[in-house]
Amino acid sequence: MAQITVRPSGDGRFAVRVEELGSSTEHEVSVSANDLERLGSGRTPDAFVRDCFAFLLAREPKESILRSFDVSTIGRYFPGFEREIVR
């Protein structure tokens, strides 16, 4: 199972490190206040970002996750994202 570390880096941006099977990847992710309110279901911003990565890792390897992206783009690649992440 992957270890996901999320660190706030200011202005709705987060540095994310995914460690799994002896290797790691680094990502820079942004989340708008609107998306957090709409999709976060009361979670803290870092918990929401962690859950977004868990969603992605269930569908693709860590190396396939974009290095820099906004959470709103996940739904373009995975149409069921918004429905599943609010659960």
C-alpha contacts under 8 A as a table, 3 or more apart, distances in Angstrom:
res1	aa1	res2	aa2	distance
1	M	20	E	6.63
2	A	18	V	6.44
2	A	19	E	5.57
2	A	20	E	4.63
2	A	21	L	7.80
3	Q	18	V	5.71
3	Q	19	E	5.10
3	Q	20	E	6.44
4	I	16	V	6.93
4	I	17	R	5.83
4	I	18	V	4.71
4	I	19	E	6.59
4	I	50	R	6.45
4	I	53	F	7.51
5	T	16	V	5.59
5	T	17	R	5.13
5	T	18	V	6.51
5	T	50	R	7.49
6	V	14	F	6.43
6	V	15	A	5.85
6	V	16	V	4.61
6	V	17	R	6.66
6	V	46	D	5.98
6	V	49	V	7.29
6	V	50	R	6.59
7	R	14	F	5.49
7	R	15	A	5.16
7	R	16	V	6.42
7	R	46	D	7.16
8	P	12	G	7.52
8	P	13	R	6.13
8	P	14	F	4.41
8	P	15	A	6.31
8	P	46	D	7.12
9	S	12	G	7.51
9	S	13	R	5.32
9	S	14	F	5.06
9	S	15	A	6.33
10	G	13	R	5.41
10	G	14	F	7.23
12	G	30	S	5.45
12	G	31	V	5.27
12	G	32	S	6.17
12	G	33	A	7.45
13	R	28	E	6.93
13	R	29	V	5.55
13	R	30	S	4.22
13	R	31	V	6.41
14	F	28	E	5.72
14	F	29	V	5.14
14	F	30	S	6.17
14	F	46	D	7.69
14	F	49	V	7.97
15	A	26	E	7.21
15	A	27	H	5.84
15	A	28	E	4.80
15	A	29	V	6.48
16	V	26	E	5.74
16	V	27	H	4.98
16	V	28	E	6.20
16	V	29	V	7.27
17	R	24	S	6.71
17	R	25	T	5.73
17	R	26	E	4.63
17	R	27	H	6.36
18	V	24	S	5.31
18	V	25	T	5.31
18	V	26	E	6.57
18	V	62	K	6.94
19	E	22	G	6.90
19	E	23	S	5.73
19	E	24	S	4.23
19	E	25	T	6.74
20	E	23	S	5.63
20	E	24	S	6.21
25	T	62	K	6.74
25	T	63	E	6.74
26	E	67	R	6.63
27	H	66	L	7.22
27	H	67	R	4.50
27	H	68	S	5.63
28	E	67	R	6.19
28	E	68	S	4.64
28	E	69	F	6.65
29	V	49	V	7.96
29	V	68	S	5.72
29	V	69	F	5.18
29	V	70	D	5.51
29	V	71	V	6.83
30	S	69	F	6.48
30	S	70	D	4.60
30	S	71	V	6.25
31	V	35	D	6.48
31	V	36	L	6.58
31	V	45	P	7.97
31	V	70	D	5.95
31	V	71	V	5.62
31	V	72	S	7.56
32	S	35	D	5.23
32	S	36	L	6.25
33	A	36	L	5.10
33	A	37	E	6.12
34	N	37	E	5.18
34	N	38	R	6.01
35	D	38	R	4.99
35	D	39	L	5.64
35	D	40	G	7.22
35	D	71	V	7.87
35	D	72	S	7.21
36	L	39	L	5.38
36	L	40	G	4.66
36	L	41	S	7.92
36	L	45	P	6.88
36	L	48	F	7.55
37	E	40	G	5.59
37	E	41	S	7.09
37	E	42	G	7.42
38	R	41	S	7.25
39	L	82	E	6.77
39	L	85	I	6.64
39	L	86	V	5.22
40	G	43	R	5.36
40	G	44	T	7.61
40	G	45	P	7.58
40	G	48	F	5.80
40	G	85	I	7.62
40	G	86	V	6.32
41	S	86	V	5.77
41	S	87	R	7.63
43	R	47	A	5.93
43	R	48	F	5.77
44	T	47	A	5.19
44	T	48	F	6.14
45	P	48	F	5.09
45	P	49	V	6.25
46	D	49	V	5.09
46	D	50	R	6.12
47	A	50	R	5.00
47	A	51	D	6.16
48	F	51	D	5.06
48	F	52	C	6.21
49	V	52	C	4.96
49	V	53	F	6.35
50	R	53	F	5.17
50	R	54	A	6.26
51	D	54	A	4.93
51	D	55	F	6.16
51	D	85	I	7.47
52	C	55	F	5.06
52	C	56	L	6.32
52	C	71	V	7.69
52	C	85	I	7.12
53	F	56	L	4.93
53	F	57	L	5.97
54	A	57	L	5.10
54	A	58	A	6.22
55	F	58	A	5.40
55	F	59	R	6.95
55	F	81	F	7.86
55	F	85	I	7.64
56	L	59	R	5.31
56	L	60	E	6.11
56	L	65	I	7.42
57	L	60	E	5.19
57	L	61	P	5.87
57	L	62	K	6.22
60	E	64	S	6.34
60	E	65	I	7.36
61	P	64	S	5.50
61	P	65	I	7.12
62	K	65	I	5.46
63	E	66	L	7.95
66	L	69	F	6.43
69	F	73	T	6.97
70	D	73	T	5.75
70	D	74	I	7.75
71	V	74	I	5.67
72	S	75	G	6.37
72	S	76	R	7.94
73	T	76	R	5.38
73	T	77	Y	7.17
74	I	77	Y	5.49
74	I	78	F	6.04
74	I	81	F	6.79
75	G	78	F	4.82
75	G	79	P	4.87
75	G	80	G	6.83
75	G	81	F	5.28
75	G	82	E	6.55
76	R	79	P	6.06
78	F	81	F	5.58
79	P	82	E	7.49
80	G	83	R	5.52
80	G	84	E	6.18
81	F	84	E	5.24
81	F	85	I	5.88
82	E	85	I	5.31
82	E	86	V	6.40
83	R	86	V	5.94
83	R	87	R	7.26
84	E	87	R	5.59
